[in-house]
Amino acid sequence: MDFKTFYFSLPIPRRTEFAEEIGTTTGYCHQIAYGKRIELGIADVIVNASAGQIKLHELPLTDRAIFQSKARESVTKEVA
């Protein structure tokens, strides 16, 4: 599920709680919902806070975050 669908499906009071859980504001969550590209750190927090409803590849990541995510995947494959 993409972030916009997830976020706007939450009741308004829960949106505020969710924003606080991920360490940001509802305004920033709105920006993410409408395509603001984010870094890997907050993306990981969103994935965790959504209890797996949102996958990392469904978030609007910056180019650097995409590179880091791919590097993480390749290291994980090498270790396994």
C-alpha positions in Angstrom: 0.0 0.0 0.0 1.4 3.4 -0.8 1.8 6.0 1.9 -0.9 8.3 0.6 -3.5 5.6 0.7 -2.3 4.4 4.2 -2.1 7.8 5.7 -5.4 9.2 4.5 -7.2 6.0 5.5 -6.4 6.8 9.1 -8.9 8.8 11.2 -7.7 12.4 11.7 -6.8 11.9 15.4 -4.8 8.7 14.4 -2.9 10.7 11.8 -1.6 13.0 14.5 -0.6 10.0 16.6 1.1 8.3 13.6 3.1 11.5 12.8 4.3 11.6 16.5 5.2 7.9 16.4 7.5 8.5 13.4 8.9 11.7 14.9 7.4 14.3 12.6 4.4 16.4 12.0 1.1 15.9 10.1 2.3 18.6 7.7 5.4 16.6 6.8 3.2 13.4 6.4 1.0 15.3 4.0 4.1 16.3 2.0 5.2 12.6 1.9 1.7 11.6 0.8 1.9 14.0 -2.1 5.3 12.8 -3.3 8.0 14.5 -1.2 11.1 12.2 -1.5 12.4 11.0 1.8 15.6 9.6 3.2 16.1 6.0 4.2 16.0 6.6 8.0 12.5 8.0 8.1 11.4 5.5 5.5 12.5 2.6 7.8 10.6 4.2 10.6 7.4 4.5 8.5 7.7 0.9 7.4 8.0 -0.2 11.0 5.3 2.1 12.4 2.9 0.9 9.7 3.3 -2.7 10.9 4.3 -3.8 7.4 1.3 -2.3 5.6 3.7 -0.1 3.7 6.8 -1.6 2.0 10.0 0.4 1.5 9.8 0.3 -2.3 6.3 2.0 -2.0 7.7 5.1 -0.5 9.0 8.1 -2.4 12.7 7.8 -1.7 15.5 10.1 -2.6 18.1 8.9 -5.1 20.6 8.5 -2.2 18.0 6.4 -0.2 17.4 4.2 -3.2 21.1 3.6 -3.6 21.4 2.8 0.1 18.5 0.5 0.0 20.0 -1.4 -2.9 23.4 -1.6 -1.1 21.6 -2.9 2.0 19.9 -5.6 -0.1 23.1 -6.8 -1.7 24.9 -7.0 1.6 22.0 -9.0 3.1 22.1 -11.4 0.2 25.9 -11.9 0.6 25.5 -12.6 4.3 22.7 -15.1 3.8 
